[in-house]
Each structure stands twice: as C-alpha cells, then as structure tokens.
Amino acid sequence: MGDNDEWKNMFQELTGYEKKNISLRINGIPASPMQIVQAHTMCENQAYMRDYVLNDKGDVKELWFQNIAI
C-alpha cells in the first residue's frame, strides 16, 4: 500500500470518529481529520503518538495525537 492510500485510510478513519462526535486533537488543540492527516504528511522528522481518552463506560470520547521527536 502506498503512502497516498495510507493517508486516505487515516482520513476515513478519523472522519468516522468525528461522525461519532469523538473529539480529535493534535498537541492538545482541536483539529479536523484533514488537519491531522496534513500534520502527519508534512513532518518528516516527527511522529505522532495516539492517545485514546475514554469515558466512564470505557468508550472512546477523545482521540489525541501527541507530537514526539524521532
């Protein structure tokens, strides 16, 4: 699978979360699926770690992407 397919799949995944009213954030700032995908594609020397924030029932309520240096 090429990078383009990877980014499309990520965008579709994040759009699905957004449709379920799950808050998306990058480095603590609210972000759209496109903003998160663009951040991943532009930063060659950085990576983002996913952090799933759960509610009291154990369901995902927020998905955070934290910048980490590689």
Secondary structure, DSSP 8 states (H G I E B T S, - for coil): --HHHHHHHHHHHHHHHHHTT-EEEETTEE--HHHHHHHHHH-TTEEEEEEEEE-TTS-EEEEEEEEEE-
